[in-house]
Amino acid sequence: VGQPLVPIGMAECTVMPGLAGIAVQALLFMCCAAVLVCKKRREGAGRTWKEFGLDSSKQLVGAAWLHGLNMACATLLHRAQSEGDECEWYWLNIMLDDTLGVAVEYLLHRAVSCALRIDTGEYWLHGRFRWQSYIKQLMVWLFVVTAMKLCMVVLMLLFCEQFMGCASFVLRPFLSKPWLKLLVVMISTPLIMNSLQFWLQDKFLKKDSSKRRAGGEPLVPSPPSGSSGASVQHEGPLEAPPAPPPRADPAG
Protein backbone atom coordinates (compact mmCIF):
# COMPACT_ATOMS: atom_id res chain seq x y z
CA VAL A 1 0.00 0.00 0.00
CA GLY A 2 1.30 3.48 -0.81
CA GLN A 3 3.26 5.34 1.85
CA PRO A 4 2.14 8.82 3.03
CA LEU A 5 4.44 11.56 1.83
CA VAL A 6 4.93 15.14 2.91
CA PRO A 7 6.30 17.64 0.40
CA ILE A 8 9.51 19.44 1.29
CA GLY A 9 10.00 22.59 -0.74
CA MET A 10 8.64 22.88 -4.25
CA ALA A 11 10.08 19.89 -6.03
CA GLU A 12 11.14 17.47 -3.28
CA CYS A 13 9.12 15.35 -0.93
CA THR A 14 10.08 12.87 1.73
CA VAL A 15 8.58 9.74 3.25
CA MET A 16 7.15 10.71 6.62
CA PRO A 17 4.34 8.98 8.53
CA GLY A 18 1.66 10.95 10.34
CA LEU A 19 -1.99 10.92 11.33
CA ALA A 20 -3.07 12.04 7.87
CA GLY A 21 -0.85 9.36 6.38
CA ILE A 22 -2.40 6.67 8.59
CA ALA A 23 -5.87 7.78 7.49
CA VAL A 24 -4.83 7.57 3.83
CA GLN A 25 -3.35 4.12 4.42
CA ALA A 26 -6.61 2.94 5.96
CA LEU A 27 -8.53 4.28 2.96
CA LEU A 28 -6.21 2.54 0.49
CA PHE A 29 -6.45 -0.67 2.51
CA MET A 30 -10.25 -0.63 2.32
CA CYS A 31 -10.15 0.06 -1.42
CA CYS A 32 -7.81 -2.88 -2.07
CA ALA A 33 -9.94 -5.14 0.15
CA ALA A 34 -13.02 -4.05 -1.82
CA VAL A 35 -11.24 -5.08 -5.03
CA LEU A 36 -10.73 -8.59 -3.65
CA VAL A 37 -14.37 -8.80 -2.54
CA CYS A 38 -15.49 -7.79 -6.04
CA LYS A 39 -13.26 -10.48 -7.51
CA LYS A 40 -14.75 -13.06 -5.15
CA ARG A 41 -18.30 -12.12 -6.16
CA ARG A 42 -17.42 -12.40 -9.85
CA GLU A 43 -16.11 -15.93 -9.28
CA GLY A 44 -19.45 -17.21 -8.04
CA ALA A 45 -19.64 -20.17 -5.66
CA GLY A 46 -16.36 -21.78 -6.65
CA ARG A 47 -14.61 -20.63 -3.46
CA THR A 48 -16.14 -20.40 0.00
CA TRP A 49 -15.91 -17.18 2.00
CA LYS A 50 -13.74 -18.96 4.58
CA GLU A 51 -11.25 -19.91 1.90
CA PHE A 52 -11.42 -16.40 0.47
CA GLY A 53 -10.68 -14.90 3.90
CA LEU A 54 -7.66 -17.14 4.39
CA ASP A 55 -6.35 -16.49 0.88
CA SER A 56 -6.80 -12.72 1.31
CA SER A 57 -5.16 -12.70 4.74
CA LYS A 58 -1.94 -13.99 3.17
CA GLN A 59 -2.02 -11.12 0.70
CA LEU A 60 -2.74 -8.50 3.36
CA VAL A 61 0.08 -9.68 5.63
CA GLY A 62 2.42 -9.73 2.65
CA ALA A 63 1.29 -6.23 1.61
CA ALA A 64 1.95 -4.87 5.12
CA TRP A 65 5.42 -6.45 5.09
CA LEU A 66 6.13 -5.07 1.61
CA HIS A 67 4.90 -1.64 2.71
CA GLY A 68 7.58 -1.57 5.41
CA LEU A 69 10.23 -2.73 2.96
CA ASN A 70 9.23 -0.07 0.43
CA MET A 71 9.37 2.68 3.05
CA ALA A 72 12.85 1.60 4.11
CA CYS A 73 14.04 1.20 0.51
CA ALA A 74 12.77 4.63 -0.52
CA THR A 75 14.68 6.28 2.33
CA LEU A 76 17.89 4.25 1.94
CA LEU A 77 18.03 4.54 -1.86
CA HIS A 78 17.50 8.29 -1.65
CA ARG A 79 20.42 8.58 0.77
CA ALA A 80 22.65 6.25 -1.25
CA GLN A 81 21.93 7.84 -4.63
CA SER A 82 22.26 11.48 -5.58
CA GLU A 83 19.39 11.42 -8.05
CA GLY A 84 15.73 11.91 -7.24
CA ASP A 85 13.87 12.43 -3.98
CA GLU A 86 12.04 9.96 -1.76
CA CYS A 87 8.77 10.50 -3.62
CA GLU A 88 10.35 9.47 -6.91
CA TRP A 89 12.07 6.47 -5.35
CA TYR A 90 8.85 5.35 -3.69
CA TRP A 91 6.87 5.77 -6.92
CA LEU A 92 9.51 3.68 -8.69
CA ASN A 93 9.28 0.96 -6.00
CA ILE A 94 5.53 0.73 -6.43
CA MET A 95 5.64 0.58 -10.22
CA LEU A 96 8.28 -2.17 -10.29
CA ASP A 97 6.71 -4.22 -7.49
CA ASP A 98 3.25 -4.18 -9.07
CA THR A 99 4.35 -5.06 -12.61
CA LEU A 100 7.60 -6.96 -13.00
CA GLY A 101 7.54 -7.87 -9.33
CA VAL A 102 4.25 -9.77 -9.67
CA ALA A 103 5.75 -11.92 -12.44
CA VAL A 104 8.78 -12.65 -10.23
CA GLU A 105 6.46 -13.54 -7.33
CA TYR A 106 4.48 -15.93 -9.52
CA LEU A 107 7.60 -17.80 -10.66
CA LEU A 108 9.14 -17.91 -7.18
CA HIS A 109 5.88 -19.04 -5.59
CA ARG A 110 5.45 -21.89 -8.05
CA ALA A 111 9.07 -22.99 -7.64
CA VAL A 112 9.04 -22.93 -3.82
CA SER A 113 5.60 -24.56 -3.57
CA CYS A 114 6.68 -27.37 -5.88
CA ALA A 115 9.97 -27.85 -4.03
CA LEU A 116 8.20 -28.06 -0.65
CA ARG A 117 5.19 -29.95 -2.06
CA ILE A 118 2.73 -27.35 -0.79
CA ASP A 119 -0.80 -27.22 -2.21
CA THR A 120 -1.60 -23.52 -2.09
CA GLY A 121 -5.11 -22.73 -0.90
CA GLU A 122 -5.49 -26.09 0.89
CA TYR A 123 -6.33 -25.53 4.56
CA TRP A 124 -8.55 -28.48 5.54
CA LEU A 125 -7.94 -32.20 5.86
CA HIS A 126 -10.96 -34.49 6.33
CA GLY A 127 -13.05 -31.49 7.36
CA ARG A 128 -10.56 -30.23 10.00
CA PHE A 129 -8.71 -26.94 9.68
CA ARG A 130 -4.91 -27.31 9.67
CA TRP A 131 -3.07 -24.33 11.16
CA GLN A 132 0.25 -25.85 10.12
CA SER A 133 -0.75 -25.70 6.47
CA TYR A 134 -1.85 -22.07 6.70
CA ILE A 135 1.28 -20.94 8.57
CA LYS A 136 3.50 -22.78 6.11
CA GLN A 137 1.82 -21.09 3.14
CA LEU A 138 2.06 -17.69 4.85
CA MET A 139 5.77 -18.15 5.54
CA VAL A 140 6.37 -19.17 1.93
CA TRP A 141 4.55 -16.07 0.71
CA LEU A 142 6.55 -13.74 2.99
CA PHE A 143 9.74 -15.34 1.71
CA VAL A 144 8.59 -14.83 -1.88
CA VAL A 145 7.72 -11.16 -1.24
CA THR A 146 11.09 -10.53 0.42
CA ALA A 147 13.02 -12.24 -2.38
CA MET A 148 11.09 -10.26 -4.98
CA LYS A 149 11.90 -7.01 -3.18
CA LEU A 150 15.60 -7.87 -3.12
CA CYS A 151 15.49 -8.57 -6.86
CA MET A 152 13.82 -5.21 -7.53
CA VAL A 153 16.38 -3.34 -5.38
CA VAL A 154 19.25 -4.95 -7.27
CA LEU A 155 17.54 -4.05 -10.54
CA MET A 156 17.07 -0.42 -9.44
CA LEU A 157 20.72 -0.13 -8.43
CA LEU A 158 21.94 -1.62 -11.71
CA PHE A 159 19.75 0.64 -13.85
CA CYS A 160 19.46 3.60 -11.49
CA GLU A 161 19.97 6.30 -14.11
CA GLN A 162 17.44 4.86 -16.54
CA PHE A 163 14.76 4.22 -13.92
CA MET A 164 15.14 7.62 -12.27
CA GLY A 165 14.98 9.28 -15.67
CA CYS A 166 11.64 7.56 -16.25
CA ALA A 167 10.32 8.53 -12.79
CA SER A 168 11.42 12.15 -13.22
CA PHE A 169 9.79 12.31 -16.66
CA VAL A 170 6.44 11.00 -15.36
CA LEU A 171 6.38 13.20 -12.25
CA ARG A 172 7.84 16.34 -13.89
CA PRO A 173 4.41 17.90 -14.68
CA PHE A 174 3.63 17.93 -10.95
CA LEU A 175 6.87 19.54 -9.70
CA SER A 176 5.43 23.06 -9.61
CA LYS A 177 2.49 21.88 -7.49
CA PRO A 178 3.76 19.85 -4.52
CA TRP A 179 0.26 18.89 -3.39
CA LEU A 180 -0.45 17.44 -6.82
CA LYS A 181 2.79 15.44 -6.80
CA LEU A 182 1.84 14.23 -3.34
CA LEU A 183 -1.58 13.17 -4.59
CA VAL A 184 -0.12 11.21 -7.52
CA VAL A 185 2.59 9.44 -5.51
CA MET A 186 0.61 8.87 -2.31
CA ILE A 187 -2.91 8.09 -3.53
CA SER A 188 -3.44 7.72 -7.27
CA THR A 189 -0.52 5.42 -8.13
CA PRO A 190 -0.85 3.10 -5.09
CA LEU A 191 -4.62 2.84 -5.49
CA ILE A 192 -4.47 1.79 -9.14
CA MET A 193 -1.33 -0.33 -9.04
CA ASN A 194 -1.99 -2.08 -5.73
CA SER A 195 -5.50 -2.98 -6.85
CA LEU A 196 -4.00 -4.58 -9.96
CA GLN A 197 -1.39 -6.33 -7.84
CA PHE A 198 -3.97 -7.76 -5.42
CA TRP A 199 -6.13 -9.01 -8.30
CA LEU A 200 -3.22 -10.80 -10.01
CA GLN A 201 -1.75 -12.27 -6.82
CA ASP A 202 -5.09 -13.74 -5.82
CA LYS A 203 -5.10 -15.79 -9.01
CA PHE A 204 -2.12 -17.90 -7.91
CA LEU A 205 -2.54 -17.77 -4.12
CA LYS A 206 -5.93 -19.49 -4.14
CA LYS A 207 -6.65 -23.16 -4.73
CA ASP A 208 -6.57 -24.38 -8.29
CA SER A 209 -10.12 -24.25 -9.67
CA SER A 210 -9.67 -27.70 -11.24
CA LYS A 211 -9.59 -29.17 -7.72
CA ARG A 212 -13.05 -27.88 -6.81
CA ARG A 213 -16.62 -28.88 -7.40
CA ALA A 214 -19.40 -26.38 -7.87
CA GLY A 215 -20.05 -24.98 -4.40
CA GLY A 216 -16.43 -25.07 -3.31
CA GLU A 217 -16.22 -28.74 -2.36
CA PRO A 218 -13.03 -30.60 -3.29
CA LEU A 219 -13.16 -33.05 -6.10
CA VAL A 220 -13.43 -36.59 -4.69
CA PRO A 221 -13.74 -39.59 -6.98
CA SER A 222 -17.17 -41.14 -6.56
CA PRO A 223 -17.32 -44.84 -5.60
CA PRO A 224 -18.37 -47.25 -8.32
CA SER A 225 -22.06 -47.95 -8.46
CA GLY A 226 -23.16 -51.08 -6.62
CA SER A 227 -20.02 -51.21 -4.44
CA SER A 228 -21.86 -50.16 -1.27
CA GLY A 229 -24.89 -52.45 -1.69
CA ALA A 230 -25.30 -55.80 -0.03
CA SER A 231 -26.18 -57.59 -3.23
CA VAL A 232 -25.00 -57.31 -6.78
CA GLN A 233 -27.64 -56.47 -9.34
CA HIS A 234 -27.44 -58.08 -12.79
CA GLU A 235 -28.00 -55.96 -15.82
CA GLY A 236 -30.08 -57.22 -18.72
CA PRO A 237 -32.54 -60.17 -18.89
CA LEU A 238 -31.77 -63.29 -16.89
CA GLU A 239 -30.80 -66.31 -19.00
CA ALA A 240 -32.83 -69.52 -18.67
CA PRO A 241 -30.93 -72.51 -17.25
CA PRO A 242 -29.73 -74.97 -19.90
CA ALA A 243 -32.12 -77.82 -20.72
CA PRO A 244 -31.12 -81.31 -19.38
CA PRO A 245 -29.73 -83.77 -21.92
CA PRO A 246 -32.26 -86.26 -23.39
CA ARG A 247 -32.52 -89.57 -21.55
CA ALA A 248 -31.68 -92.75 -23.45
CA ASP A 249 -34.57 -95.16 -24.30
CA PRO A 250 -34.08 -98.44 -22.29
CA ALA A 251 -35.95 -100.46 -24.89
CA GLY A 252 -33.58 -99.45 -27.57
C-alpha positions in Angstrom: 0.0 0.0 0.0 1.3 3.5 -0.8 3.3 5.3 1.8 2.1 8.8 3.0 4.4 11.6 1.8 4.9 15.1 2.9 6.3 17.6 0.4 9.5 19.4 1.3 10.0 22.6 -0.7 8.6 22.9 -4.2 10.1 19.9 -6.0 11.1 17.5 -3.3 9.1 15.4 -0.9 10.1 12.9 1.7 8.6 9.7 3.2 7.2 10.7 6.6 4.3 9.0 8.5 1.7 11.0 10.3 -2.0 10.9 11.3 -3.1 12.0 7.9 -0.8 9.4 6.4 -2.4 6.7 8.6 -5.9 7.8 7.5 -4.8 7.6 3.8 -3.3 4.1 4.4 -6.6 2.9 6.0 -8.5 4.3 3.0 -6.2 2.5 0.5 -6.5 -0.7 2.5 -10.3 -0.6 2.3 -10.2 0.1 -1.4 -7.8 -2.9 -2.1 -9.9 -5.1 0.2 -13.0 -4.1 -1.8 -11.2 -5.1 -5.0 -10.7 -8.6 -3.6 -14.4 -8.8 -2.5 -15.5 -7.8 -6.0 -13.3 -10.5 -7.5 -14.7 -13.1 -5.1 -18.3 -12.1 -6.2 -17.4 -12.4 -9.8 -16.1 -15.9 -9.3 -19.5 -17.2 -8.0 -19.6 -20.2 -5.7 -16.4 -21.8 -6.6 -14.6 -20.6 -3.5 -16.1 -20.4 0.0 -15.9 -17.2 2.0 -13.7 -19.0 4.6 -11.2 -19.9 1.9 -11.4 -16.4 0.5 -10.7 -14.9 3.9 -7.7 -17.1 4.4 -6.4 -16.5 0.9 -6.8 -12.7 1.3 -5.2 -12.7 4.7 -1.9 -14.0 3.2 -2.0 -11.1 0.7 -2.7 -8.5 3.4 0.1 -9.7 5.6 2.4 -9.7 2.6 1.3 -6.2 1.6 2.0 -4.9 5.1 5.4 -6.5 5.1 6.1 -5.1 1.6 4.9 -1.6 2.7 7.6 -1.6 5.4 10.2 -2.7 3.0 9.2 -0.1 0.4 9.4 2.7 3.1 12.9 1.6 4.1 14.0 1.2 0.5 12.8 4.6 -0.5 14.7 6.3 2.3 17.9 4.3 1.9 18.0 4.5 -1.9 17.5 8.3 -1.6 20.4 8.6 0.8 22.7 6.2 -1.2 21.9 7.8 -4.6 22.3 11.5 -5.6 19.4 11.4 -8.1 15.7 11.9 -7.2 13.9 12.4 -4.0 12.0 10.0 -1.8 8.8 10.5 -3.6 10.4 9.5 -6.9 12.1 6.5 -5.4 8.9 5.4 -3.7 6.9 5.8 -6.9 9.5 3.7 -8.7 9.3 1.0 -6.0 5.5 0.7 -6.4 5.6 0.6 -10.2 8.3 -2.2 -10.3 6.7 -4.2 -7.5 3.3 -4.2 -9.1 4.3 -5.1 -12.6 7.6 -7.0 -13.0 7.5 -7.9 -9.3 4.2 -9.8 -9.7 5.8 -11.9 -12.4 8.8 -12.7 -10.2 6.5 -13.5 -7.3 4.5 -15.9 -9.5 7.6 -17.8 -10.7 9.1 -17.9 -7.2 5.9 -19.0 -5.6 5.5 -21.9 -8.0 9.1 -23.0 -7.6 9.0 -22.9 -3.8 5.6 -24.6 -3.6 6.7 -27.4 -5.9 10.0 -27.9 -4.0 8.2 -28.1 -0.6 5.2 -29.9 -2.1 2.7 -27.4 -0.8 -0.8 -27.2 -2.2 -1.6 -23.5 -2.1 -5.1 -22.7 -0.9 -5.5 -26.1 0.9 -6.3 -25.5 4.6 -8.6 -28.5 5.5 -7.9 -32.2 5.9 -11.0 -34.5 6.3 -13.0 -31.5 7.4 -10.6 -30.2 10.0 -8.7 -26.9 9.7 -4.9 -27.3 9.7 -3.1 -24.3 11.2 0.2 -25.8 10.1 -0.8 -25.7 6.5 -1.8 -22.1 6.7 1.3 -20.9 8.6 3.5 -22.8 6.1 1.8 -21.1 3.1 2.1 -17.7 4.9 5.8 -18.1 5.5 6.4 -19.2 1.9 4.5 -16.1 0.7 6.5 -13.7 3.0 9.7 -15.3 1.7 8.6 -14.8 -1.9 7.7 -11.2 -1.2 11.1 -10.5 0.4 13.0 -12.2 -2.4 11.1 -10.3 -5.0 11.9 -7.0 -3.2 15.6 -7.9 -3.1 15.5 -8.6 -6.9 13.8 -5.2 -7.5 16.4 -3.3 -5.4 19.3 -4.9 -7.3 17.5 -4.0 -10.5 17.1 -0.4 -9.4 20.7 -0.1 -8.4 21.9 -1.6 -11.7 19.8 0.6 -13.9 19.5 3.6 -11.5 20.0 6.3 -14.1 17.4 4.9 -16.5 14.8 4.2 -13.9 15.1 7.6 -12.3 15.0 9.3 -15.7 11.6 7.6 -16.2 10.3 8.5 -12.8 11.4 12.1 -13.2 9.8 12.3 -16.7 6.4 11.0 -15.4 6.4 13.2 -12.2 7.8 16.3 -13.9 4.4 17.9 -14.7 3.6 17.9 -10.9 6.9 19.5 -9.7 5.4 23.1 -9.6 2.5 21.9 -7.5 3.8 19.9 -4.5 0.3 18.9 -3.4 -0.5 17.4 -6.8 2.8 15.4 -6.8 1.8 14.2 -3.3 -1.6 13.2 -4.6 -0.1 11.2 -7.5 2.6 9.4 -5.5 0.6 8.9 -2.3 -2.9 8.1 -3.5 -3.4 7.7 -7.3 -0.5 5.4 -8.1 -0.9 3.1 -5.1 -4.6 2.8 -5.5 -4.5 1.8 -9.1 -1.3 -0.3 -9.0 -2.0 -2.1 -5.7 -5.5 -3.0 -6.8 -4.0 -4.6 -10.0 -1.4 -6.3 -7.8 -4.0 -7.8 -5.4 -6.1 -9.0 -8.3 -3.2 -10.8 -10.0 -1.8 -12.3 -6.8 -5.1 -13.7 -5.8 -5.1 -15.8 -9.0 -2.1 -17.9 -7.9 -2.5 -17.8 -4.1 -5.9 -19.5 -4.1 -6.7 -23.2 -4.7 -6.6 -24.4 -8.3 -10.1 -24.3 -9.7 -9.7 -27.7 -11.2 -9.6 -29.2 -7.7 -13.1 -27.9 -6.8 -16.6 -28.9 -7.4 -19.4 -26.4 -7.9 -20.1 -25.0 -4.4 -16.4 -25.1 -3.3 -16.2 -28.7 -2.4 -13.0 -30.6 -3.3 -13.2 -33.0 -6.1 -13.4 -36.6 -4.7 -13.7 -39.6 -7.0 -17.2 -41.1 -6.6 -17.3 -44.8 -5.6 -18.4 -47.3 -8.3 -22.1 -48.0 -8.5 -23.2 -51.1 -6.6 -20.0 -51.2 -4.4 -21.9 -50.2 -1.3 -24.9 -52.5 -1.7 -25.3 -55.8 0.0 -26.2 -57.6 -3.2 -25.0 -57.3 -6.8 -27.6 -56.5 -9.3 -27.4 -58.1 -12.8 -28.0 -56.0 -15.8 -30.1 -57.2 -18.7 -32.5 -60.2 -18.9 -31.8 -63.3 -16.9 -30.8 -66.3 -19.0 -32.8 -69.5 -18.7 -30.9 -72.5 -17.2 -29.7 -75.0 -19.9 -32.1 -77.8 -20.7 -31.1 -81.3 -19.4 -29.7 -83.8 -21.9 -32.3 -86.3 -23.4 -32.5 -89.6 -21.6 -31.7 -92.7 -23.4 -34.6 -95.2 -24.3 -34.1 -98.4 -22.3 -35.9 -100.5 -24.9 -33.6 -99.4 -27.6 
